[in-house]
Amino acid sequence: MEHHFIDRYAELDSPVHRWDVRVKTAFFFCAVVVFVSTPTDAYARFAAFAAVVFAALLASRLPLLFFAKRLAIVIPFIAAVGFFHLFSGKPWGERLALFGGLCMKSMLAVSALILLISTTRFARLLEALESFGVPQVFIKTFSFAYRYIFLLQDELMRMARAARARNFAPKHLFQVHKFGWIIGSFFIRSYERAERVYLAMLARGFAGRFARSEPAPIRWSDATAGIASIAALVLIRSLPL
């Protein structure tokens, strides 16, 4: 089975990868807040933000095609949300400006999150979120989803292969209901797999919390770089561009 890990390039060696995960997480989340809070007609600021994001992308040494593919997945959803603003009843110039601003700030925010996830091991990202006080229910939900989504993907791929082996190829609308049987069977198998995994974890002494190593202190160089980077974004946000 072929899987596409969201953090497949997290082991690269770059300044962004070596950045302390807590500082890096704080910076990128602050960047998302700054991008989203910027007025939709501040195109010069968006251009400056795009330059910062592109510089971070180059520093991370992520493949540009990989980054572009990840960004292309969300572009239709961003365009769909902004599309409805074209019918707001305002003058066409304001509608287009609002549509463009919403698309730009959304793409910048998504780009920041892609950089964060692609340059950080998912387990370490969860540790950083836990150190920020994120409730355990979210930490455990994200952790289980990341650990076992590949098992469910394998199960679904095996079911699809078995269906093709039985010449399952719906050709008209009246055969679509057979997908309901596949989805129902997949749900039952997933539920049974979850029960077996939970019992296995209890047998191994799972008490509701994952074992975490003691986090190392944040280096002054990382903290200084994080503060300076956040200050630069806030400065760009406040300039009358």
N, C-alpha and C positions, 0 to 999 in steps of 0.2 A: 504494500500500500504506500502511496505517496502522500506526504503531508507537507503543508506549508506553515512553518512555524512563524509566529509574528515577531519573534526575536532572533531570527536565524542569523543576523549579522551582529549580534550583541557581543561576540567575542573578538571583534576587530580591535586593533590597537590604534587609537586616535585620541586627541585631547578631549573630545566629547565623551568617549567611552571611559577614559580614566578619571573624569570628573566625579566627585563624590555623589553617589546616587541621591542622597537627601537634598543636596544643594541643587543638583540638576533637576530633580522633580519640582522643587520649589520654583526654580527659574522658569521652567516651561509652563507651569500652571499660572504663574504670574504673567507670563507672556500671553497666554490665552485670555486672561482677564483684561489685559491692556488692549489686545486686538479687538475683542468684542465690545469694549466700552468706547472705542474710538468712533467719532461721528461718521456716518456713512458717506459724507461728501468730502472727507479729508483724504483725497487721493494721493497727495504728496506724502502724507504720513504712511499710507499703505505701501507706497513705493519704498520708503525708508525701512519699514518693517520687513518687506520682502527681501531687501538687500541683507538684512540681519539674518533672516532665516536661511537664505542661500549661502551666506558665509558659514553658518553653523552646519549646513549640509555638506559643504566642501570640507570643513574641518573634521567632520565625522567619517569621511571616506566611504560613505554608503554609496552603492551603485546608483547612478542617476536613474537608470531604467527601473530599478526596484522601487525607488521613491515615487517615480512618476506613475507606476502601476497602482501603488497604494493610494495615491491621491486621486487617480482617475476613478477609483471605485466609488468615492463619495461625491464626485462632481455632479452626477445626475440628481442626487438628492438635494444638494445645495441649490442647483438651478431650479428644481421643482418648488422649493420653498420660496425662493425669490421671485419665481414666475407670477405668483398670486399678487405680488405688490404692483405688477403692471396694470392691474385693474382697480387701483385704489381710488380712482376719480380725480386724482391730481393732474396737473399739466404733464404732458408727455416728457418734458425735460426732467422734471422732478421724479417721475416714475423710473425713467432709465437710470438716473443718478442713484436712486435708492436701490434699484436692482443690482447695479454694479457694485455699490458699496457693500451690500449684504453678501454678495458672492465673494468679494475680495477678503472681507474680514473672516468669513467662514473658512475659506481656503487657507488663510494664514493660521487660524486656530487649529485646523486639522493637520496642517504641516508640522506645527509644533508638537502635537501629540504623536505623530508618526515618528518624528525624530527621537522623542523620549522613549517610546516603546521599542524602536528598532535598535537603539544603542544601549539598552539596559536589559539584563536578564530579568525575566518576569518575576522570579522568586525574590530577587533583590528589590524590584519595584514594589512588591507587596510589603517587604520589610520596611521600606521607606514610608509607605502609606500608614503602616502600623505605628511607626515612630511619630507620625503626625497626629495620632489619635483617631484614625478612622475606625469606626466600630468593627468589632470582630466578625459580626455577621457578614459584612461586605468582604472582609479579607478572606474568610473561609469560602464564601460563594465564588469569588474570583479564582481562588486557588483550586477549588474542585473543578470549576469549569475549564480551567487551563489544563489540568492534569488529565481529565477524562474525556474531553471533547474529541480526542483522537480515537479513543475506543469506540465512541458512538459513530464517528466518521467511518471507521473500519466496518462496523456492523451495517451501516447504511450502504456502503459500497458492496459488501457481500450480498445484501438483499437485492440490490440493483443488478448485480452480475447474475444472480440466480434467476431473476425475472427475465433478463435477456436470453438466458439459456433455455427458457421455456417459451421463447418466441413472443414475449410480452412486448408488443409495439402498438399501442392504441392509435387508431387511425381516424376515429370520429368521436364526437362528443359523448356518445352513449357508453363509451368505454372508459371515460375519465374516472368513473366511480371506483374503478379497481385501484386507483391510487389511494383511495381511502383505506382499503384493506392493507396496503403496504405501510401507510402511515400509522394505522392502528397497531399492526404487528410490531413496527419499530418502537412505538411508545411502550408497549408491554415488555419488549425485550430490554429497553432502556431502564424501565422501572425495576425489573428483576436484577439487572446488572448492578444498579445502584444499591439494592438490598444486599447483594452478596459483597459488594465493596465495603459497605458500612459494617457488616458483621465481621469482615476480615480486619477492619481497622479496630473494632472493639476488642477482638481477640489479641491484637498487638498492643493493647494498652492505650488507645487513643482516648484522651480525656477532654476533648473539646478545643484544644489549642495545639498549634504546631510548635515543635521545638525550634527555637531561634537562637543563633549565636549572639554573643554580646557585641553590639555595634562598635566599630572603632571610632575614635574621636575624629571630628571633621578637621581636616588640615586647614591651616590659615590661608594657604594659597587658593584652595577651592572656595572657601568662604568669601575671600576678597574678590575672586573672579565672579562669584554668584551675585554679590552685592553690586559690583560695578556693572554687570550685565543688566540687572533689574533696573538700576538707576538710569542706564542708557535708554532702556525702553520707555521708562516714565518720562525722561527728558524729551524724547521724540514725540511722545503722546501730548506733551504740554506745549511744544513749540507751535507758533502760529504759522504753520506751513500751508 
